[in-house]
Amino acid sequence: MTTNRPKRLTEAKARAIADTAELAKAASWSTTNEWNVTADDGTVLVVVTPSYGGATRSGRNGWKYYLPAIGRTGTRDRWPTRQQAAVQGLMAWIRWATAAR
């Protein structure tokens, strides 16, 4: 899979971007229940989605994230709140943005 990876960021620059990012409902929230973590310039860094398959009445068992730059990864990891999933997603984004090309 090819991605349009931007120039590698320094750790300090990536953390500065992540520190100012905000969690907000996605434009498609009414149908997907997804939330976006966006940078100040409007770039979506992380998408947080509900995870289903649990034993509750709704079937929801937590929240997952993915990086739109690389697509859905199919991870089995999930977190109890969307805020925790967003933090984990931002940490993954920092690793991705600072990785050697």
N, CA, C and O atoms as a GROMACS GRO file, in nm:
protein
  404
    1MET      N    1   0.084  -0.116   0.000
    1MET     CA    2   0.000   0.000   0.000
    1MET      C    3   0.090   0.124   0.000
    1MET      O    4   0.185   0.131   0.078
    2THR      N    5   0.060   0.219  -0.085
    2THR     CA    6   0.137   0.341  -0.088
    2THR      C    7   0.060   0.450  -0.015
    2THR      O    8  -0.063   0.458  -0.022
    3THR      N    9   0.134   0.532   0.055
    3THR     CA   10   0.073   0.644   0.126
    3THR      C   11   0.148   0.770   0.090
    3THR      O   12   0.266   0.765   0.056
    4ASN      N   13   0.082   0.880   0.099
    4ASN     CA   14   0.146   1.009   0.078
    4ASN      C   15   0.201   1.056   0.212
    4ASN      O   16   0.142   1.142   0.277
    5ARG      N   17   0.313   1.000   0.250
    5ARG     CA   18   0.371   1.035   0.378
    5ARG      C   19   0.438   1.170   0.369
    5ARG      O   20   0.519   1.193   0.279
    6PRO      N   21   0.406   1.258   0.460
    6PRO     CA   22   0.475   1.386   0.462
    6PRO      C   23   0.618   1.368   0.509
    6PRO      O   24   0.657   1.261   0.555
    7LYS      N   25   0.695   1.473   0.496
    7LYS     CA   26   0.832   1.470   0.544
    7LYS      C   27   0.833   1.431   0.691
    7LYS      O   28   0.744   1.470   0.767
    8ARG      N   29   0.932   1.355   0.730
    8ARG     CA   30   0.943   1.309   0.870
    8ARG      C   31   0.949   1.429   0.964
    8ARG      O   32   1.021   1.525   0.939
    9LEU      N   33   0.872   1.420   1.071
    9LEU     CA   34   0.870   1.526   1.171
    9LEU      C   35   0.966   1.493   1.284
    9LEU      O   36   0.996   1.376   1.310
   10THR      N   37   1.015   1.596   1.350
   10THR     CA   38   1.093   1.573   1.471
   10THR      C   39   0.998   1.534   1.583
   10THR      O   40   0.878   1.561   1.575
   11GLU      N   41   1.050   1.473   1.684
   11GLU     CA   42   0.969   1.433   1.800
   11GLU      C   43   0.902   1.556   1.862
   11GLU      O   44   0.784   1.552   1.898
   12ALA      N   45   0.976   1.665   1.875
   12ALA     CA   46   0.922   1.786   1.937
   12ALA      C   47   0.808   1.845   1.854
   12ALA      O   48   0.706   1.885   1.910
   13LYS      N   49   0.823   1.850   1.722
   13LYS     CA   50   0.720   1.905   1.634
   13LYS      C   51   0.595   1.816   1.638
   13LYS      O   52   0.483   1.867   1.646
   14ALA      N   53   0.613   1.683   1.632
   14ALA     CA   54   0.499   1.591   1.636
   14ALA      C   55   0.424   1.604   1.768
   14ALA      O   56   0.301   1.604   1.768
   15ARG      N   57   0.495   1.616   1.879
   15ARG     CA   58   0.430   1.632   2.009
   15ARG      C   59   0.356   1.766   2.018
   15ARG      O   60   0.249   1.773   2.078
   16ALA      N   61   0.414   1.870   1.959
   16ALA     CA   62   0.347   2.001   1.960
   16ALA      C   63   0.215   1.994   1.883
   16ALA      O   64   0.115   2.052   1.927
   17ILE      N   65   0.214   1.925   1.771
   17ILE     CA   66   0.092   1.908   1.693
   17ILE      C   67  -0.010   1.828   1.772
   17ILE      O   68  -0.128   1.864   1.778
   18ALA      N   69   0.035   1.718   1.834
   18ALA     CA   70  -0.055   1.632   1.911
   18ALA      C   71  -0.110   1.704   2.033
   18ALA      O   72  -0.225   1.683   2.071
   19ASP      N   73  -0.029   1.790   2.095
   19ASP     CA   74  -0.073   1.862   2.215
   19ASP      C   75  -0.188   1.958   2.186
   19ASP      O   76  -0.271   1.983   2.273
   20THR      N   77  -0.194   2.010   2.065
   20THR     CA   78  -0.300   2.106   2.032
   20THR      C   79  -0.417   2.042   1.959
   20THR      O   80  -0.515   2.109   1.928
   21ALA      N   81  -0.409   1.912   1.931
   21ALA     CA   82  -0.516   1.842   1.859
   21ALA      C   83  -0.641   1.832   1.947
   21ALA      O   84  -0.632   1.829   2.070
   22GLU      N   85  -0.757   1.828   1.881
   22GLU     CA   86  -0.883   1.822   1.953
   22GLU      C   87  -0.969   1.706   1.905
   22GLU      O   88  -0.968   1.671   1.787
   23LEU      N   89  -1.044   1.648   1.998
   23LEU     CA   90  -1.137   1.540   1.969
   23LEU      C   91  -1.275   1.600   1.947
   23LEU      O   92  -1.328   1.670   2.033
   24ALA      N   93  -1.334   1.572   1.830
   24ALA     CA   94  -1.466   1.626   1.797
   24ALA      C   95  -1.541   1.526   1.711
   24ALA      O   96  -1.481   1.439   1.648
   25LYS      N   97  -1.674   1.539   1.709
   25LYS     CA   98  -1.756   1.452   1.626
   25LYS      C   99  -1.717   1.467   1.480
   25LYS      O  100  -1.695   1.578   1.432
   26ALA      N  101  -1.710   1.355   1.410
   26ALA     CA  102  -1.683   1.357   1.267
   26ALA      C  103  -1.805   1.408   1.192
   26ALA      O  104  -1.916   1.404   1.245
   27ALA      N  105  -1.785   1.454   1.070
   27ALA     CA  106  -1.898   1.502   0.989
   27ALA      C  107  -2.001   1.391   0.968
   27ALA      O  108  -2.120   1.418   0.955
   28SER      N  109  -1.954   1.267   0.964
   28SER     CA  110  -2.043   1.152   0.942
   28SER      C  111  -2.091   1.091   1.073
   28SER      O  112  -2.140   0.978   1.073
   29TRP      N  113  -2.079   1.163   1.183
   29TRP     CA  114  -2.109   1.107   1.314
   29TRP      C  115  -2.252   1.050   1.324
   29TRP      O  116  -2.272   0.948   1.389
   30SER      N  117  -2.348   1.114   1.262
   30SER     CA  118  -2.487   1.069   1.277
   30SER      C  119  -2.510   0.929   1.222
   30SER      O  120  -2.604   0.861   1.264
   31THR      N  121  -2.427   0.885   1.129
   31THR     CA  122  -2.443   0.750   1.074
   31THR      C  123  -2.333   0.654   1.120
   31THR      O  124  -2.355   0.533   1.123
   32THR      N  125  -2.214   0.706   1.154
   32THR     CA  126  -2.102   0.618   1.188
   32THR      C  127  -2.063   0.620   1.334
   32THR      O  128  -1.994   0.528   1.381
   33ASN      N  129  -2.104   0.722   1.408
   33ASN     CA  130  -2.063   0.743   1.548
   33ASN      C  131  -1.912   0.761   1.562
   33ASN      O  132  -1.857   0.737   1.670
   34GLU      N  133  -1.844   0.802   1.455
   34GLU     CA  134  -1.699   0.823   1.460
   34GLU      C  135  -1.666   0.962   1.513
   34GLU      O  136  -1.743   1.057   1.497
   35TRP      N  137  -1.550   0.970   1.575
   35TRP     CA  138  -1.496   1.096   1.625
   35TRP      C  139  -1.361   1.117   1.560
   35TRP      O  140  -1.288   1.021   1.535
   36ASN      N  141  -1.326   1.243   1.532
   36ASN     CA  142  -1.197   1.275   1.472
   36ASN      C  143  -1.110   1.351   1.570
   36ASN      O  144  -1.158   1.434   1.647
   37VAL      N  145  -0.981   1.321   1.567
   37VAL     CA  146  -0.882   1.400   1.638
   37VAL      C  147  -0.815   1.483   1.531
   37VAL      O  148  -0.747   1.430   1.444
   38THR      N  149  -0.834   1.615   1.536
   38THR     CA  150  -0.785   1.702   1.430
   38THR      C  151  -0.678   1.797   1.482
   38THR      O  152  -0.680   1.840   1.597
   39ALA      N  153  -0.584   1.828   1.392
   39ALA     CA  154  -0.480   1.926   1.421
   39ALA      C  155  -0.537   2.066   1.403
   39ALA      O  156  -0.649   2.081   1.354
   40ASP      N  157  -0.462   2.167   1.441
   40ASP     CA  158  -0.506   2.306   1.428
   40ASP      C  159  -0.539   2.344   1.284
   40ASP      O  160  -0.627   2.427   1.261
   41ASP      N  161  -0.469   2.283   1.187
   41ASP     CA  162  -0.493   2.318   1.047
   41ASP      C  163  -0.609   2.240   0.986
   41ASP      O  164  -0.638   2.255   0.867
   42GLY      N  165  -0.678   2.158   1.066
   42GLY     CA  166  -0.793   2.082   1.018
   42GLY      C  167  -0.761   1.943   0.969
   42GLY      O  168  -0.852   1.870   0.929
   43THR      N  169  -0.635   1.903   0.970
   43THR     CA  170  -0.595   1.770   0.928
   43THR      C  171  -0.643   1.666   1.029
   43THR      O  172  -0.621   1.682   1.149
   44VAL      N  173  -0.708   1.562   0.980
   44VAL     CA  174  -0.754   1.455   1.069
   44VAL      C  175  -0.635   1.362   1.095
   44VAL      O  176  -0.583   1.299   1.002
   45LEU      N  177  -0.592   1.355   1.219
   45LEU     CA  178  -0.478   1.271   1.258
   45LEU      C  179  -0.522   1.130   1.295
   45LEU      O  180  -0.456   1.033   1.259
   46VAL      N  181  -0.634   1.120   1.366
   46VAL     CA  182  -0.682   0.993   1.420
   46VAL      C  183  -0.834   0.989   1.407
   46VAL      O  184  -0.902   1.090   1.426
   47VAL      N  185  -0.887   0.872   1.376
   47VAL     CA  186  -1.032   0.850   1.377
   47VAL      C  187  -1.061   0.750   1.487
   47VAL      O  188  -1.001   0.642   1.492
   48VAL      N  189  -1.154   0.785   1.576
   48VAL     CA  190  -1.194   0.698   1.687
   48VAL      C  191  -1.331   0.642   1.654
   48VAL      O  192  -1.425   0.716   1.624
   49THR      N  193  -1.343   0.509   1.659
   49THR     CA  194  -1.468   0.443   1.622
   49THR      C  195  -1.516   0.354   1.736
   49THR      O  196  -1.436   0.302   1.813
   50PRO      N  197  -1.647   0.336   1.747
   50PRO     CA  198  -1.698   0.244   1.849
   50PRO      C  199  -1.663   0.100   1.811
   50PRO      O  200  -1.657   0.064   1.693
   51SER      N  201  -1.640   0.019   1.913
   51SER     CA  202  -1.608  -0.122   1.892
   51SER      C  203  -1.730  -0.204   1.935
   51SER      O  204  -1.787  -0.182   2.041
   52TYR      N  205  -1.767  -0.298   1.852
   52TYR     CA  206  -1.884  -0.380   1.881
   52TYR      C  207  -1.842  -0.526   1.898
   52TYR      O  208  -1.732  -0.564   1.859
   53GLY      N  209  -1.929  -0.604   1.957
   53GLY     CA  210  -1.902  -0.745   1.977
   53GLY      C  211  -1.908  -0.785   2.122
   53GLY      O  212  -1.876  -0.899   2.157
   54GLY      N  213  -1.949  -0.693   2.206
   54GLY     CA  214  -1.956  -0.721   2.349
   54GLY      C  215  -2.086  -0.786   2.389
   54GLY      O  216  -2.173  -0.812   2.306
   55ALA      N  217  -2.099  -0.812   2.517
   55ALA     CA  218  -2.216  -0.880   2.570
   55ALA      C  219  -2.322  -0.782   2.621
   55ALA      O  220  -2.423  -0.825   2.677
   56THR      N  221  -2.300  -0.652   2.602
   56THR     CA  222  -2.399  -0.555   2.649
   56THR      C  223  -2.519  -0.552   2.557
   56THR      O  224  -2.517  -0.610   2.448
   57ARG      N  225  -2.623  -0.485   2.599
   57ARG     CA  226  -2.745  -0.476   2.519
   57ARG      C  227  -2.719  -0.415   2.382
   57ARG      O  228  -2.774  -0.461   2.282
   58SER      N  229  -2.635  -0.311   2.377
   58SER     CA  230  -2.606  -0.245   2.249
   58SER      C  231  -2.501  -0.321   2.169
   58SER      O  232  -2.488  -0.300   2.048
   59GLY      N  233  -2.426  -0.408   2.234
   59GLY     CA  234  -2.318  -0.481   2.168
   59GLY      C  235  -2.187  -0.405   2.167
   59GLY      O  236  -2.085  -0.459   2.125
   60ARG      N  237  -2.188  -0.282   2.214
   60ARG     CA  238  -2.066  -0.201   2.215
   60ARG      C  239  -1.977  -0.245   2.330
   60ARG      O  240  -2.024  -0.265   2.442
   61ASN      N  241  -1.848  -0.261   2.302
   61ASN     CA  242  -1.757  -0.304   2.406
   61ASN      C  243  -1.634  -0.214   2.418
   61ASN      O  244  -1.531  -0.258   2.469
   62GLY      N  245  -1.641  -0.092   2.372
   62GLY     CA  246  -1.530   0.001   2.386
   62GLY      C  247  -1.511   0.084   2.261
   62GLY      O  248  -1.602   0.101   2.180
   63TRP      N  249  -1.389   0.136   2.247
   63TRP     CA  250  -1.354   0.224   2.136
   63TRP      C  251  -1.221   0.182   2.075
   63TRP      O  252  -1.132   0.135   2.145
   64LYS      N  253  -1.209   0.198   1.945
   64LYS     CA  254  -1.086   0.170   1.872
   64LYS      C  255  -1.045   0.296   1.797
   64LYS      O  256  -1.123   0.391   1.787
   65TYR      N  257  -0.924   0.296   1.745
   65TYR     CA  258  -0.878   0.409   1.663
   65TYR      C  259  -0.810   0.356   1.538
   65TYR      O  260  -0.770   0.239   1.532
   66TYR      N  261  -0.797   0.442   1.440
   66TYR     CA  262  -0.710   0.415   1.326
   66TYR      C  263  -0.655   0.546   1.273
   66TYR      O  264  -0.714   0.653   1.295
   67LEU      N  265  -0.544   0.538   1.203
   67LEU     CA  266  -0.482   0.655   1.142
   67LEU      C  267  -0.529   0.664   0.998
   67LEU      O  268  -0.502   0.572   0.920
   68PRO      N  269  -0.597   0.771   0.960
   68PRO     CA  270  -0.647   0.782   0.823
   68PRO      C  271  -0.536   0.776   0.719
   68PRO      O  272  -0.559   0.736   0.606
   69ALA      N  273  -0.415   0.818   0.758
   69ALA     CA  274  -0.303   0.818   0.664
   69ALA      C  275  -0.263   0.677   0.621
   69ALA      O  276  -0.207   0.659   0.513
   70ILE      N  277  -0.290   0.577   0.705
   70ILE     CA  278  -0.253   0.440   0.669
   70ILE      C  279  -0.374   0.347   0.661
   70ILE      O  280  -0.360   0.232   0.619
   71GLY      N  281  -0.491   0.394   0.699
   71GLY     CA  282  -0.612   0.313   0.687
   71GLY      C  283  -0.639   0.227   0.809
   71GLY      O  284  -0.563   0.227   0.906
   72ARG      N  285  -0.749   0.155   0.802
   72ARG     CA  286  -0.788   0.067   0.913
   72ARG      C  287  -0.690  -0.050   0.922
   72ARG      O  288  -0.656  -0.111   0.821
   73THR      N  289  -0.645  -0.079   1.043
   73THR     CA  290  -0.544  -0.183   1.061
   73THR      C  291  -0.600  -0.313   1.114
   73THR      O  292  -0.530  -0.414   1.112
   74GLY      N  293  -0.722  -0.313   1.161
   74GLY     CA  294  -0.781  -0.436   1.212
   74GLY      C  295  -0.729  -0.477   1.348
   74GLY      O  296  -0.732  -0.595   1.382
   75THR      N  297  -0.682  -0.382   1.426
   75THR     CA  298  -0.631  -0.414   1.558
   75THR      C  299  -0.742  -0.465   1.649
   75THR      O  300  -0.858  -0.424   1.636
   76ARG      N  301  -0.707  -0.553   1.740
   76ARG     CA  302  -0.804  -0.605   1.836
   76ARG      C  303  -0.807  -0.521   1.962
   76ARG      O  304  -0.894  -0.540   2.047
   77ASP      N  305  -0.712  -0.428   1.975
   77ASP     CA  306  -0.706  -0.344   2.094
   77ASP      C  307  -0.826  -0.251   2.101
   77ASP      O  308  -0.873  -0.200   1.999
   78ARG      N  309  -0.876  -0.231   2.222
   78ARG     CA  310  -0.986  -0.137   2.242
   78ARG      C  311  -0.972  -0.076   2.380
   78ARG      O  312  -0.908  -0.132   2.470
   79TRP      N  313  -1.034   0.042   2.396
   79TRP     CA  314  -1.025   0.116   2.521
   79TRP      C  315  -1.165   0.149   2.570
   79TRP      O  316  -1.258   0.161   2.489
   80PRO      N  317  -1.183   0.165   2.701
   80PRO     CA  318  -1.316   0.186   2.757
   80PRO      C  319  -1.380   0.320   2.717
   80PRO      O  320  -1.502   0.328   2.708
   81THR      N  321  -1.300   0.424   2.693
   81THR     CA  322  -1.356   0.554   2.657
   81THR      C  323  -1.297   0.603   2.526
   81THR      O  324  -1.187   0.562   2.487
   82ARG      N  325  -1.369   0.691   2.458
   82ARG     CA  326  -1.317   0.746   2.332
   82ARG      C  327  -1.196   0.835   2.358
   82ARG      O  328  -1.108   0.846   2.273
   83GLN      N  329  -1.190   0.899   2.476
   83GLN     CA  330  -1.074   0.983   2.508
   83GLN      C  331  -0.948   0.898   2.521
   83GLN      O  332  -0.841   0.938   2.474
   84GLN      N  333  -0.959   0.782   2.584
   84GLN     CA  334  -0.843   0.693   2.597
   84GLN      C  335  -0.799   0.641   2.460
   84GLN      O  336  -0.680   0.631   2.432
   85ALA      N  337  -0.895   0.607   2.376
   85ALA     CA  338  -0.863   0.562   2.240
   85ALA      C  339  -0.796   0.674   2.162
   85ALA      O  340  -0.704   0.649   2.084
   86ALA      N  341  -0.841   0.798   2.180
   86ALA     CA  342  -0.782   0.912   2.111
   86ALA      C  343  -0.637   0.933   2.154
   86ALA      O  344  -0.551   0.961   2.071
   87VAL      N  345  -0.609   0.921   2.283
   87VAL     CA  346  -0.472   0.936   2.333
   87VAL      C  347  -0.383   0.827   2.274
   87VAL      O  348  -0.272   0.856   2.230
   88GLN      N  349  -0.430   0.703   2.275
   88GLN     CA  350  -0.352   0.593   2.216
   88GLN      C  351  -0.329   0.617   2.067
   88GLN      O  352  -0.221   0.590   2.014
   89GLY      N  353  -0.432   0.668   2.000
   89GLY     CA  354  -0.419   0.700   1.858
   89GLY      C  355  -0.318   0.810   1.832
   89GLY      O  356  -0.240   0.801   1.737
   90LEU      N  357  -0.317   0.912   1.916
   90LEU     CA  358  -0.218   1.019   1.900
   90LEU      C  359  -0.077   0.968   1.924
   90LEU      O  360   0.017   1.011   1.856
   91MET      N  361  -0.060   0.878   2.019
   91MET     CA  362   0.072   0.820   2.042
   91MET      C  363   0.116   0.740   1.920
   91MET      O  364   0.233   0.744   1.881
   92ALA      N  365   0.023   0.667   1.858
   92ALA     CA  366   0.055   0.593   1.737
   92ALA      C  367   0.087   0.688   1.623
   92ALA      O  368   0.177   0.662   1.543
   93TRP      N  369   0.014   0.801   1.614
   93TRP     CA  370   0.040   0.899   1.509
   93TRP      C  371   0.179   0.960   1.526
   93TRP      O  372   0.250   0.980   1.428
   94ILE      N  373   0.219   0.989   1.649
   94ILE     CA  374   0.354   1.043   1.675
   94ILE      C  375   0.459   0.944   1.628
   94ILE      O  376   0.557   0.982   1.564
   95ARG      N  377   0.440   0.815   1.660
   95ARG     CA  378   0.536   0.713   1.616
   95ARG      C  379   0.542   0.708   1.464
   95ARG      O  380   0.651   0.698   1.406
   96TRP      N  381   0.426   0.716   1.398
   96TRP     CA  382   0.420   0.712   1.252
   96TRP      C  383   0.485   0.835   1.190
   96TRP      O  384   0.560   0.824   1.094
   97ALA      N  385   0.455   0.954   1.246
   97ALA     CA  386   0.505   1.080   1.190
   97ALA      C  387   0.655   1.098   1.209
   97ALA      O  388   0.719   1.170   1.132
   98THR      N  389   0.711   1.033   1.310
   98THR     CA  390   0.854   1.049   1.338
   98THR      C  391   0.937   0.931   1.290
   98THR      O  392   1.059   0.930   1.307
   99ALA      N  393   0.873   0.831   1.230
   99ALA     CA  394   0.945   0.711   1.186
   99ALA      C  395   1.036   0.743   1.068
   99ALA      O  396   1.006   0.830   0.986
  100ALA      N  397   1.145   0.672   1.060
  100ALA     CA  398   1.239   0.688   0.948
  100ALA      C  399   1.169   0.647   0.819
  100ALA      O  400   1.092   0.551   0.816
  101ARG      N  401   1.195   0.718   0.715
  101ARG     CA  402   1.131   0.691   0.586
  101ARG      C  403   1.212   0.592   0.506
  101ARG      O  404   1.173   0.557   0.394
   0.00000   0.00000   0.00000
